[in-house]
């Protein structure tokens, strides 16, 4: 159940959530194909029970953490976040989940750890997109440890109060609301604490277009398109573009993480 | 084959134009009825661009088809060319009016983004070809008309490059298009000598 509706980490918001059918029919989840409707078409093939997350690297308690065990120890909250894709479209998603920090605390992060690496399930027999070289599989992502420990950073396990739909990254996925959507890695099977900046899939694929940080920033354009504005999905044929906000509207909460950094250089 | 070619010739241009018009009308209907999904603008933009490219690739295939397969679609070439151009123009308009929306940003994209520049150059090449696709222009321009309309090859090639440049990560499909386009252009460049010689013996035959 939902323990809290107005959680501590969430900015005060009057956001209107995007309808569920839009959130579940318009997805970038290349493991199931590159078209936006491929995940909705093919993700039903994915087996999510049983599920375990391997937590290893610089932690006191490395091991396989069963999804059900994790859930029994976590407090599930609702977080209504803006979701901004690097392709310049956006949604508002009412996630359910727990703070990543709580999971990391469970594993006991060692003081030498500086980064967190994430890995998506690799199972080409259930994920047809993995049979093609759209990206190097499995999909990997990463955060700096302070980003991972930030109260806004969520491990999402549901949407609209229901378990996470498979096309949205069941059974658990990362949500980092101030970064472009591809940072919010889906269907996570491994979390590794490390002292080096981990490789990330899109950065490996096209380093000139996708950096490690990938913070939403209307002033730093993608080489092929402007990031100054975005198209809200679900508004129909004549939906107006809206201006993109610095750090996707979470500037107050997260700007401090990047003080003194040149955000053009660390894009 | 001759019978097939007779049937092809019987299909009038207006029928092709009618079918050609039906597609964008259907897209518009599908956009409002929800058949194009939750992002109808992008779906329509991509459908028009891709179908426009397909029609123009078909135009490039017409002379090789006649030369190598003896299928004569020459009577369709003008209509297909105009329809392909119209789809590409609509693709551009949907991008400008419904997708980017903001005129200053449209202009910024046109001068700044390589894949937009390549697409725009392709459209600019197609424009005079569409405008001179009438009988009056053919008569007026004479030999120069044929030369001018060879620019179709350049425009379609740029269209294929534009497609590759705008997709994220590696995807097969745009490369298949480019390979077909390059292949069709290469077929044109094959020496005609051999074929002429092969035809020669048939000439003296009484009709």
Interface residues (C-beta under 8 A of the other chain):
Chain A: X21 X22 X25 X26 X30 X34 X36 X37 X87 X89 X132 X133 X134 X135 X202 X205 X206 X224 X225 X226 X228 X229 X231 X233 X234 X236 X237 X238 X239 X240 X241
Chain B: X31 X32 X37 X38 X39 X40 X41 X42 X98 X99 X100 X101 X102 X105 X108 X109 X113 X114 X115 X165 X166 X167 X168 X169 X170 X171 X172
